[in-house]
Amino acid sequence: MMLVRFSVFTLTVALASVCLAAVPGSTVAKLVKAKLPALGHRNWIIVADSAYPLQIAPGIETVTVTESQLSSVRQVLSVLAKAKHVRPNIFIDSELQYVPEESVPGITKFRRNLSALLVGKAPQSMLHEDIIKRLDEAGKTFKVLLIKTPHTMPYTSVFFQLECGYWSAVAEQKLRRAMKSEAK
């Protein structure tokens, strides 16, 4: 009997650590604003459709919301635009551009609206499975905030990989070259 109680307790703790919780009446912007001060480079924020899998890597926190996919993406972009300490690299599923309108009515309009939201942001396309693998790996060491919406179109998740907002990749390369030449 004690073993059963321990197993139920262990399961409860494991599920609580995933933090799968609905956020009724709360905006995505409020959620991201609350979490963002603790996030930095190598962290991720994802706005996912409703069929996105519940990943179990320890750093992945899944929060369900009632707001639409595009509204959620807009809010994440807005909060990140004001952040000084991070900037996002944005990824979308490569498969999205191939989803046919006859299979998913409204997908063309969704793609058009998403493209309008991402104008000037240079999103990168990557196969969905490859992005999930990256997130699973990142979630072993770093925090991943997964915002799951009620959206029901495939391959419409948007992935924000956070980078340092005040230090660029070019600056990092120069630093590493200087360190290497100093070591010689």
C-alpha positions as semicolon CSV with decimal commas, in nm:
position;residue;x (nm);y (nm);z (nm)
1;M;0,000;0,000;0,000
2;M;0,282;0,239;0,086
3;L;0,435;0,173;-0,257
4;V;0,110;0,270;-0,431
5;R;0,090;0,597;-0,235
6;F;0,450;0,676;-0,320
7;S;0,385;0,609;-0,689
8;V;0,078;0,835;-0,692
9;F;0,276;1,104;-0,508
10;T;0,566;1,069;-0,753
11;L;0,328;1,094;-1,048
12;T;0,160;1,402;-0,897
13;V;0,495;1,575;-0,845
14;A;0,606;1,485;-1,198
15;L;0,288;1,626;-1,349
16;A;0,311;1,941;-1,138
17;S;0,667;1,997;-1,257
18;V;0,544;2,002;-1,615
19;C;0,312;2,289;-1,512
20;L;0,037;2,207;-1,755
21;A;-0,216;2,468;-1,657
22;A;-0,488;2,662;-1,827
23;V;-0,462;3,036;-1,794
24;P;-0,822;3,156;-1,808
25;G;-0,872;3,532;-1,831
26;S;-0,500;3,593;-1,856
27;T;-0,338;3,730;-2,164
28;V;-0,040;3,572;-2,331
29;A;0,137;3,906;-2,297
30;K;0,095;3,899;-1,918
31;L;0,226;3,543;-1,906
32;V;0,532;3,621;-2,117
33;K;0,602;3,946;-1,928
34;A;0,596;3,753;-1,601
35;K;0,835;3,482;-1,727
36;L;1,065;3,694;-1,945
37;P;1,288;3,850;-1,676
38;A;1,415;3,502;-1,586
39;L;1,469;3,399;-1,950
40;G;1,782;3,468;-2,152
41;H;1,980;3,340;-2,446
42;R;1,928;2,971;-2,521
43;N;1,576;2,978;-2,378
44;W;1,274;2,928;-2,606
45;I;0,915;3,047;-2,622
46;I;0,674;2,853;-2,842
47;V;0,321;2,939;-2,949
48;A;0,180;2,601;-3,043
49;D;-0,137;2,462;-3,194
50;S;-0,362;2,233;-2,990
51;A;-0,215;1,905;-3,121
52;Y;0,142;1,996;-3,024
53;P;0,276;1,712;-2,808
54;L;0,330;1,744;-2,435
55;Q;0,708;1,712;-2,413
56;I;0,852;1,581;-2,088
57;A;1,206;1,720;-2,085
58;P;1,247;1,878;-1,741
59;G;1,289;2,236;-1,864
60;I;0,978;2,244;-2,082
61;E;0,686;2,421;-1,917
62;T;0,356;2,387;-2,102
63;V;0,079;2,638;-2,038
64;T;-0,256;2,619;-2,216
65;V;-0,435;2,941;-2,309
66;T;-0,770;3,023;-2,466
67;E;-0,642;3,294;-2,699
68;S;-0,602;3,240;-3,072
69;Q;-0,279;3,137;-3,237
70;L;-0,225;3,465;-3,423
71;S;-0,321;3,679;-3,123
72;S;-0,076;3,481;-2,909
73;V;0,205;3,521;-3,165
74;R;0,130;3,895;-3,188
75;Q;0,149;3,929;-2,810
76;V;0,477;3,738;-2,781
77;L;0,628;3,953;-3,057
78;S;0,510;4,269;-2,881
79;V;0,662;4,171;-2,546
80;L;0,990;4,058;-2,704
81;A;1,015;4,382;-2,905
82;K;1,031;4,575;-2,575
83;A;1,286;4,345;-2,410
84;K;1,642;4,478;-2,391
85;H;1,809;4,162;-2,270
86;V;1,687;3,920;-2,540
87;R;1,595;3,912;-2,908
88;P;1,431;3,621;-3,089
89;N;1,538;3,400;-3,374
90;I;1,205;3,286;-3,515
91;F;1,137;2,943;-3,662
92;I;0,830;2,811;-3,840
93;D;0,760;2,462;-3,967
94;S;0,876;2,401;-4,325
95;E;0,567;2,187;-4,376
96;L;0,336;2,490;-4,334
97;Q;0,390;2,616;-4,687
98;Y;0,279;2,279;-4,830
99;V;-0,044;2,230;-4,633
100;P;-0,317;2,242;-4,901
101;E;-0,624;2,463;-4,867
102;E;-0,850;2,174;-4,970
103;S;-0,728;1,968;-4,672
104;V;-0,727;2,256;-4,423
105;P;-0,978;2,527;-4,517
106;G;-0,847;2,866;-4,409
107;I;-0,477;2,772;-4,409
108;T;-0,402;3,015;-4,694
109;K;-0,548;3,304;-4,496
110;F;-0,361;3,189;-4,186
111;R;-0,029;3,179;-4,377
112;R;-0,096;3,527;-4,514
113;N;-0,179;3,666;-4,168
114;L;0,122;3,497;-4,008
115;S;0,350;3,633;-4,281
116;A;0,215;3,982;-4,215
117;L;0,294;3,944;-3,844
118;L;0,648;3,827;-3,921
119;V;0,735;4,094;-4,181
120;G;1,090;4,213;-4,121
121;K;1,158;3,937;-3,865
122;A;1,333;3,693;-4,105
123;P;1,175;3,369;-3,978
124;Q;1,362;3,051;-4,063
125;S;1,186;2,738;-4,185
126;M;1,279;2,401;-4,039
127;L;1,116;2,058;-4,043
128;H;0,875;2,020;-3,750
129;E;1,043;1,705;-3,623
130;D;1,385;1,877;-3,621
131;I;1,248;2,169;-3,418
132;I;1,092;1,929;-3,166
133;K;1,429;1,753;-3,130
134;R;1,600;2,089;-3,067
135;L;1,343;2,178;-2,803
136;D;1,374;1,841;-2,634
137;E;1,751;1,886;-2,616
138;A;1,722;2,248;-2,499
139;G;1,470;2,143;-2,234
140;K;1,730;1,919;-2,070
141;T;1,938;2,222;-1,973
142;F;1,739;2,537;-2,043
143;K;1,386;2,667;-1,985
144;V;1,136;2,631;-2,269
145;L;0,801;2,809;-2,230
146;L;0,542;2,634;-2,448
147;I;0,217;2,826;-2,488
148;K;-0,046;2,589;-2,624
149;T;-0,345;2,752;-2,796
150;P;-0,677;2,597;-2,905
151;H;-0,573;2,642;-3,273
152;T;-0,653;2,342;-3,496
153;M;-0,443;2,380;-3,809
154;P;-0,134;2,162;-3,857
155;Y;0,223;2,296;-3,866
156;T;0,126;2,642;-3,748
157;S;0,339;2,662;-3,432
158;V;0,583;2,953;-3,406
159;F;0,913;2,906;-3,222
160;F;1,114;3,188;-3,065
161;Q;1,471;3,095;-2,977
162;L;1,601;3,370;-2,751
163;E;1,941;3,527;-2,805
164;C;2,122;3,791;-2,607
165;G;1,971;4,129;-2,690
166;Y;2,283;4,333;-2,623
167;W;2,553;4,105;-2,765
168;S;2,548;3,987;-3,126
169;A;2,682;3,673;-3,290
170;V;2,929;3,893;-3,481
171;A;3,058;4,045;-3,155
172;E;3,095;3,696;-3,010
173;Q;3,295;3,579;-3,313
174;K;3,529;3,880;-3,282
175;L;3,577;3,807;-2,913
176;R;3,660;3,441;-2,981
177;R;3,908;3,535;-3,256
178;A;4,078;3,784;-3,023
179;M;4,099;3,522;-2,749
180;K;4,241;3,267;-2,992
181;S;4,507;3,507;-3,128
182;E;4,601;3,611;-2,771
183;A;4,654;3,245;-2,678
184;K;4,912;3,197;-2,955
